[in-house]
């Protein structure tokens, strides 16, 4: 299943949101769906050298908002915003509605994915190397090394077609690290590209593993279980969550977290005050193991 289905669609609604956010009835649904396809094809075809990672579309009434994530925002914006205005006018012709184009720079620190670990950009870079007559093995290895050095937990690159100008097409791939395609909580970034060479078209696919995404409900369940085991009363709605497991009784009674260096195992017996483990009395003397106070063993 994991090798036959698009990793994004396989996890859609589980850990990934929709790339098109709008609502329509039965009659308008197909028209707006085809409009989204035409908008994405137009932007990716016009800005082939701009490093387009993804195109998100939102519709609010008679307005269409297009969010373009790119690694080269200067090419998308153009001189004094001329290129963005031209793209906005073309989108208005396609949809017949007011359009707004927003450019998101992937090089900013607030961005989740970096250009060096984005699957779509890695696939485009590999395809450009194949068009430039670079050996497909060298291009694939370079892509894998670039992603792994930038912090990816696993990368897989696959090329299909007449590799090296051979008469018969074949498929070869390289992988480094873990790429768990069957795990739904695994954040798998997937991208494709085509290299149009003199001896045919070579398809490039890239999978990048960025770690696991724990659902919010599971996180809240784990925190509530930790608070219940520690004996902490449930706070009122809207209160701050303690989040971590409490291991010291003073933290429960006083409500102040105790540093890890001062935390000790505390043993509480019925009818006796709490004392540290190991039999140490408040006076500083230590009871020998196997003997009780009073001289009886």
QUIHUQUI-V106894 format. One record per helix or strand of 3 or more residues. SS is the DSSP state (@ for helix, = for strand). FROM is the first residue (numbers start at 1). TO is the last residue. Records with the same first field share a line. If there is no record, write none. Layout:
SS=FROM-TO + FROM-TO
This chain:
@=7-10 + 26-46 + 73-77 + 79-95 + 115-117 + 119-131 + 136-149 + 163-165 + 216-230 + 249-254
==52-60 + 63-70 + 98-105 + 154-161 + 170-177 + 186-197 + 200-212
